Amino acid sequence: MRTEQAEIRIRGMMCRSCVKEVEELLLHTRGVLETKVAYAKGTATLRYDPELVSLEEIERRIRDGGYETGARTARDYALDGVCLALTVLLAWLLLHGKASAPALSEGSGFVAIFLAGLLTSPHCVGMCGGILLGQSAGSRSPALASSCYNAGRVLSYTLVGAIFGALGTVIRYTISVKSMVFTMLGLAVALLGLNMWGLLPGLRALFPEQNSACRLSVDTRGRFAGRPLVIGLLTGVMPCGPLYAMWLHAITGGSAAYGAMSMLAFSLGTVPLMLLFGAVGSILPKKWNKYLLKGSAVIVVAMGLKMLIRGLLLLR
């Protein structure tokens, strides 16, 4: 048997969980014998049998999975240009209070946060969809099991948001301290959003290697089989990129109430797609993911810029 090796550039991996997804996608491709996906480099190194599968077919398989291959095209640059303009516009609107529903505190409006959750939900399906299906597939009522799972997630998100919001109350002693914290958190949120965006691939090196957030062992899933509410509570505190950004944002509200409400808005945004996925399986084509995730990244970066600028303006 003759084998060949190749390295493929992959765009669109926004977290470490994407590495596992791409590896599984490739290993389930007929003719691919071995693969190693590097998150920091954004590449997949693989060994394959050219008599069974061509390199073009492998790349098409990756694209069908919701990722992009090869160098950036003019269309990609144009899309990023539109997203950049929308980011600047949204950051300006958030700073001037035009894009927000009435808020409890200084943070972004709940409408923007809800939209961030809505646009992030395909990522939630990719990370935690397997666990959700594991809870709903064996149930007499998949819709009920999916509802219980999502109820657990929403409750967990809200409670954690309250904790982070309460932490914000201890950083408001002086203007200089508050400015420093807001500026640093805003920068962190913006960097997380840019990493989701994929605009600066080098940012991936800033995020340490970690296990996939929403992947539980078979034994663990077995012990909790039939308990979707409990599983929802557990997965609601498993960190990932978008959640990191929202947790940091919750701190800036300066109150447990705002932290809880902001995370409630975010979690409710992720519910519709997760609910449908648990009830009837996959809904949206994977090829749509990159557009939805870029939309989510635009909102997260804009909120980060708003926090950063407000932090700097406090020193005026």
C-alpha positions, 0 to 999 in steps of 0.5 A: 500500500502506497501512502503519502503525507500532506499538511493542510492549512485549516481556518475557522478553528476557534477553540481547542474543541475544534481540534478534536472535531477536525481530527474525528472528521478526518479519521472518519474519512475513507483513506485517511490513515493518521492525522494530527491537528495543531491548533496553534499553527492552524494545520492538519498533518496527515497520512493517507492512501492516494488510491482511496482518497485524493487531497482535494477530497480530504479538503472538501470533507473539511469544508463540509464540516464547517471549516476553511482550507488553504490561503485566505481569498479576496472574498475572505478579506472582503467579509473581514472588512465588513465585519471590522466596520460592523465592529467599530459601528457596534462599539460606538453604539454601545459606548453611546447607549444606542444599541442597548436595552435598559441595563442594570449597570455599566455593562453592555445592553442585554439585547447585544448579549442575547445576540452574542449567545444566539450567534455563538449557539452553533459553537455550543452545538459543536462542543456540547451537542454530543452530550445533549444527544446522549441525554435526549436520544434514550429518552421517551421524550427527547424534547423534554430531555432537551428542555431539562438539559438546557434549563440546567445550563441556563441556571448554571450560567446565571448563577456563575454570572452572579458570582462574577458580577459580585466579584466586580464589587470589590474592584471599585474602590478607586478610579485608578484601580477601576480603570486598570481592571476595566481596561485589562478585562476589555483587552482580554475580551477583545482578544478572545473575540479576535481569536473566535474571529480567526483574524489573527491566527497568532493569538491561538498561541496565547491560549494554553493546551486544555482538554475539550470543555464539553467532552465527558467520558463514556463512563461519566455519561453513563452514570448520569444517563437519564439526568439531563438537568444535572448534566446541563448544570455541569456543562454550564460551568465548563469553560470555553472561549465565548464563556470566558469573554462573558464571564469577564464582561459580567465582572464589569457590571459591578453587581451580582444582579447585573452579572446574573442578568447578563449571563441569563441573556447570553444563555437564553441566546444559545437555547433555541438552536440547542433545544432544536438540536436536542429534539430533532438533531442537526438543524443548520448546515455546517457551512453556515458556521463561519458566518454565524461565528464571525457575527458572534466575534463582532459582538464580543470584540465590540463589547471588549473595545467598549470596556477598554475605552471606558476604562481609559476614559475613567482617567480623564 
